Amino acid sequence: MARPQRSRDHKIIAGVCGGIADWLGWSPTVVRTLFVLSFVFPGPQAVFYLGAWILMPKQP
C-alpha cells in the first residue's frame, strides 16, 4: 500500500484527513467526522494531526 499523502483536492485545513481518506478509499467527510468525534475521548488527537501535517508530504 502506498504511503498516505496530504490531499490537494479534499483540503480544509492542511489536507491530512483528505489524504487519509484517499489512502483508505473512504469519503473525506467520514474521516473528518470520525476525527472530530474522537475529541470526545482524551488522547493526543491534536498532536497526531500536527505531526501528520508536518510528516505527510503533499500530493504531487
HUGI-V775762 format. One record per residue. N is the residue number from 1. RES is the residue in one small letter. PSI is psi as a letter, one per 20 degrees, with the letter a starting at -180 (none if undefined). OMEGA is omega in whole degrees, 0 to 359 (none if undefined). NEAR is the number of other ideal C-beta (glycine too) atoms within 12 Angstrom. Layout:
BEGIN
n=N res=RES psi=PSI omega=OMEGA near=NEAR
n=N res=RES psi=PSI omega=OMEGA near=NEAR
END
This chain:
BEGIN
n=1 res=m psi=p omega=181 near=7
n=2 res=a psi=q omega=179 near=11
n=3 res=r psi=p omega=179 near=14
n=4 res=p psi=q omega=179 near=25
n=5 res=q psi=q omega=178 near=25
n=6 res=r psi=p omega=184 near=31
n=7 res=s psi=q omega=173 near=30
n=8 res=r psi=h omega=183 near=15
n=9 res=d psi=g omega=184 near=15
n=10 res=h psi=m omega=188 near=26
n=11 res=k psi=p omega=171 near=22
n=12 res=i psi=g omega=177 near=20
n=13 res=i psi=f omega=183 near=20
n=14 res=a psi=i omega=180 near=25
n=15 res=g psi=j omega=182 near=29
n=16 res=v psi=g omega=181 near=35
n=17 res=c psi=h omega=177 near=35
n=18 res=g psi=h omega=178 near=33
n=19 res=g psi=g omega=177 near=34
n=20 res=i psi=g omega=178 near=30
n=21 res=a psi=g omega=178 near=28
n=22 res=d psi=g omega=182 near=27
n=23 res=w psi=g omega=181 near=24
n=24 res=l psi=i omega=183 near=18
n=25 res=g psi=k omega=180 near=13
n=26 res=w psi=r omega=174 near=21
n=27 res=s psi=p omega=177 near=16
n=28 res=p psi=h omega=179 near=27
n=29 res=t psi=h omega=179 near=15
n=30 res=v psi=g omega=181 near=18
n=31 res=v psi=g omega=179 near=29
n=32 res=r psi=g omega=180 near=27
n=33 res=t psi=g omega=178 near=16
n=34 res=l psi=h omega=180 near=20
n=35 res=f psi=g omega=179 near=27
n=36 res=v psi=g omega=178 near=18
n=37 res=l psi=h omega=180 near=12
n=38 res=s psi=i omega=179 near=18
n=39 res=f psi=i omega=175 near=16
n=40 res=v psi=h omega=181 near=11
n=41 res=f psi=q omega=178 near=11
n=42 res=p psi=q omega=180 near=8
n=43 res=g psi=a omega=186 near=12
n=44 res=p psi=l omega=184 near=13
n=45 res=q psi=g omega=181 near=20
n=46 res=a psi=h omega=178 near=17
n=47 res=v psi=g omega=177 near=12
n=48 res=f psi=g omega=182 near=19
n=49 res=y psi=g omega=179 near=28
n=50 res=l psi=g omega=177 near=15
n=51 res=g psi=g omega=179 near=14
n=52 res=a psi=h omega=179 near=29
n=53 res=w psi=h omega=181 near=22
n=54 res=i psi=g omega=188 near=14
n=55 res=l psi=h omega=182 near=18
n=56 res=m psi=p omega=177 near=26
n=57 res=p psi=q omega=175 near=19
n=58 res=k psi=q omega=174 near=19
n=59 res=q psi=q omega=178 near=20
n=60 res=p psi=none omega=none near=7
END
